[in-house]
Amino acid sequence: MAPVTPTTPQRRVSSFMRSGVGWLTLERPEAINALDRGMLQEVRAVLEAWRDEPDVAIVLLQGAGERGLSAGGDIRALYDAVRTGGEAAAMPFFLDEYRLDAVIAEYPKPVVAIADGVTMGGGIGLAGPAHVRVVTERSRLAMPETRIGFSPDAGGSWLLGRAPGRLGEYLALTSDVMGAADAIHCGFADHLVPSEHLDSLADALEMRADPSTPAELVMLFDETPGAGPIERAQPWIDVAFAADTVTEIRERLEQLVAQGVGADEARTPADALVALDGRSPTALVVALAAVRSARALPSQRHALEQEYHLMSWFLVTQPDLPEGIRAQVVDKDRRPRWNPAHVADVPADTVGRAFAHRAADALFPDPEARS
């Protein structure tokens, strides 16, 4: 995309208006635009300023650099906050994050998100609710929360709950990474535009050629992809991940492995078993319930509220979240010591306790009807 100049050297978000387009860029490329609280607040401030700005008809959201829109929240900062101040220190970030995700979902002007490169976790929280979501051949999308002992959040459960078949359960539990084709198939993106055409797409949005709506303009550059590896594996994924519990999902995967089903695919039942073995057992159990609960919710806002209370439960009661971050990001030994260590040892009332928990502060307090 066209280079931009930060509003001030200190800021990690830049913005400007030109030809009816509001350019909004995450400016932390050295960290794949990982989101800290200040960035969330800056993005929201810009969007609120543009809400009634007549010179902005379309918002174009992108990430600086070529590595990605955003790798997600700054989980190292989250780790430090949890260790020093517990829930009280960590929850303000999630308040800002989830409220911003709701602002994007309900924004009165079209938001076009360019999910080029890595777009995961909180990055999907920004791009997922956008009106037009563009991916490229470099895109890598995922909800990797179970890797760090947590459940998909930032609106991720809403998208996962609406993925075809049982792909939502599969993606939530395994944290598998989607390329462009699978991101579109799974409902996380709308169009594939080759990265070499992104500048031309931006020019077209500014020129307002006929056709004039953002979705129609993006279609001019769209290249329909073939089926991705996750879509090709969907027949066996739907069989295994339709089971009622994580234990039964594992049993079905083992049966599929024994039968040789999907063994020649890029995604295999054996791969899924390996992935489940590396995830937090508590996170797996709660994530499965969260995706299935989100499937029945009426709006993304309801899903965000559910995720918010679950986040508080993880912070208040569960050791796996800081331990997962330690293993993946801090010490990088990739050997988390989950507690409990096996799905069979997760207490039977875990899901009930997790969903009954309520955070200290409301996510969408009245009368804040719009944010």
KANORQUI-V735595 format. One record per pair of residues at least 4 apart in sequence whose C-alpha atoms are under 7 Angstrom apart, sorted by the first residue. I is the first residue (numbers start at 0). J is the second residue. If there is no record, write none. Layout:
I_J, I_J
This chain:
0_197, 0_198, 1_198, 4_13, 5_10, 5_12, 5_13, 6_10, 6_13, 6_14, 11_25, 11_26, 11_27, 11_38, 12_24, 12_25, 12_26, 12_38, 12_41, 12_42, 13_23, 13_24, 13_25, 13_26, 14_22, 14_23, 14_24, 15_21, 15_22, 16_20, 16_21, 16_22, 16_55, 17_21, 18_205, 19_54, 19_55, 19_56, 19_57, 19_205, 20_55, 20_56, 20_57, 20_58, 20_59, 20_205, 21_55, 21_57, 21_58, 21_59, 22_58, 22_59, 22_60, 23_59, 23_60, 23_61, 24_60, 24_61, 24_62, 24_63, 25_32, 25_61, 25_62, 25_63, 26_32, 26_62, 26_63, 27_31, 27_32, 27_33, 27_63, 28_32, 28_63, 28_64, 31_66, 31_67, 31_69, 31_70, 32_62, 32_68, 32_69, 32_70, 33_69, 33_70, 33_71, 33_72, 33_73, 34_38, 34_39, 34_71, 34_72, 34_73, 35_39, 35_72, 35_73, 36_40, 36_92, 36_95, 37_41, 38_42, 39_43, 39_95, 39_96, 39_99, 40_44, 40_95, 41_45, 42_46, 43_47, 43_99, 44_48, 45_49, 46_50, 48_52, 49_55, 56_108, 57_108, 57_109, 57_110, 58_109, 58_110, 58_111, 59_110, 59_111, 59_112, 60_111, 60_112, 60_113, 61_68, 61_112, 61_113, 62_67, 62_68, 62_69, 65_116, 66_116, 66_117, 67_114, 67_115, 67_116, 67_117, 67_118, 68_113, 68_114, 68_115, 68_116, 68_117, 68_118, 68_122, 69_117, 69_118, 69_119, 69_122, 70_117, 70_118, 70_119, 70_120, 70_122, 71_119, 71_120, 71_121, 71_122, 72_120, 72_121, 73_77, 74_78, 74_324, 75_79, 75_328, 76_80, 77_81, 77_89, 78_82, 78_321, 78_324, 79_83, 80_84, 80_85, 80_88, 80_89, 81_85, 81_86, 81_88, 81_89, 84_88, 85_89, 86_90, 86_311, 86_314, 86_315, 90_94, 91_95, 92_96, 93_97, 94_98, 94_362, 95_99, 96_100, 97_101, 97_153, 97_303, 98_102, 98_370, 99_103, 100_104, 100_124, 100_125, 100_153, 101_105, 101_300, 101_370, 102_106, 102_370, 103_128, 103_129, 104_128, 104_129, 109_130, 110_129, 110_130, 110_131, 111_129, 111_130, 111_131, 111_132, 112_126, 112_129, 112_131, 112_132, 112_133, 113_132, 113_133, 113_134, 114_118, 114_126, 114_132, 114_133, 114_134, 114_138, 115_134, 115_135, 115_137, 115_138, 116_137, 116_138, 116_139, 117_138, 117_139, 117_140, 118_122, 118_123, 118_139, 118_140, 118_141, 119_123, 119_140, 119_141, 119_142, 120_124, 120_141, 120_142, 120_143, 120_153, 121_125, 121_153, 122_126, 123_127, 124_153, 124_154, 124_155, 126_132, 127_187, 131_189, 131_214, 132_188, 132_189, 132_190, 133_188, 133_189, 133_190, 133_191, 133_192, 134_138, 134_179, 134_188, 134_190, 134_191, 134_192, 135_179, 135_191, 135_192, 135_193, 135_194, 136_179, 136_193, 136_194, 138_178, 138_179, 139_176, 139_177, 139_178, 140_176, 140_177, 140_178, 140_182, 141_174, 141_175, 141_176, 141_177, 142_151, 142_155, 142_171, 142_174, 143_174, 144_148, 144_149, 144_150, 144_151, 145_149, 145_150, 145_172, 145_174, 145_278, 145_279, 145_282, 145_283, 146_278, 146_279, 146_323, 147_320, 147_323, 147_324, 148_278, 148_279, 148_282, 148_319, 148_320, 148_323, 149_282, 149_320, 150_282, 150_285, 150_286, 151_155, 151_156, 151_171, 151_286, 152_156, 152_306, 153_303, 154_158, 154_299, 154_302, 154_303, 155_159, 156_160, 156_289, 156_290, 156_293, 156_302, 157_161, 157_293, 157_294, 157_299, 157_302, 158_162, 158_186, 158_187, 159_167, 159_290, 160_167, 160_290, 160_291, 160_293, 160_294, 161_294, 162_166, 162_167, 162_185, 162_186, 163_185, 164_237, 165_169, 165_236, 165_237, 165_240, 165_241, 166_170, 166_236, 166_237, 167_171, 167_290, 168_172, 168_240, 168_287, 168_290, 169_173, 169_236, 169_240, 170_174, 170_175, 171_286, 172_275, 172_283, 172_286, 172_287, 173_271, 173_274, 173_275, 177_181, 177_182, 178_182, 179_183, 179_191, 180_184, 180_224, 180_225, 180_226, 180_227, 181_185, 181_227, 181_229, 181_230, 182_186, 182_187, 182_188, 183_187, 183_188, 183_189, 183_190, 190_221, 191_221, 191_222, 191_223, 192_196, 192_197, 192_220, 192_221, 192_222, 193_197, 196_200, 197_201, 198_202, 199_203, 200_204, 200_217, 201_205, 202_206, 203_207, 203_208, 203_216, 204_213, 204_216, 207_211, 210_215, 210_216, 211_215, 211_216, 212_216, 213_217, 214_218, 215_219, 217_221, 226_230, 226_231, 227_231, 228_232, 228_265, 228_266, 229_233, 229_266, 232_236, 232_261, 232_264, 232_266, 233_237, 234_238, 235_239, 235_261, 236_240, 237_241, 239_248, 239_251, 239_252, 240_248, 242_247, 242_248, 243_247, 244_248, 245_249, 245_284, 246_250, 246_342, 247_251, 248_252, 249_253, 249_272, 250_254, 251_255, 252_256, 252_268, 252_272, 253_257, 254_258, 255_259, 255_260, 255_268, 256_260, 256_268, 256_269, 261_267, 261_268, 262_267, 266_270, 267_271, 268_272, 269_273, 270_274, 271_275, 272_276, 273_277, 274_278, 278_283, 279_283, 279_319, 279_337, 280_284, 280_339, 280_340, 280_341, 280_342, 280_345, 281_285, 281_345, 282_286, 283_287, 284_288, 285_289, 285_350, 286_290, 287_291, 288_292, 289_293, 290_294, 292_296, 293_302, 296_301, 296_302, 297_301, 298_302, 299_303, 300_304, 301_305, 302_306, 303_307, 304_308, 304_362, 305_309, 306_310, 307_311, 308_312, 308_356, 308_357, 308_358, 309_313, 309_353, 309_354, 310_314, 311_315, 311_358, 312_316, 312_353, 312_356, 313_317, 313_320, 318_322, 318_338, 319_323, 319_337, 319_338, 320_324, 321_325, 322_326, 322_335, 322_336, 323_327, 323_335, 324_328, 324_329, 325_329, 325_330, 325_331, 326_330, 326_331, 326_332, 326_333, 326_334, 326_335, 327_331, 327_332, 327_333, 339_344, 339_345, 341_345, 348_352, 349_353, 350_354, 351_355, 352_356, 363_367, 363_370
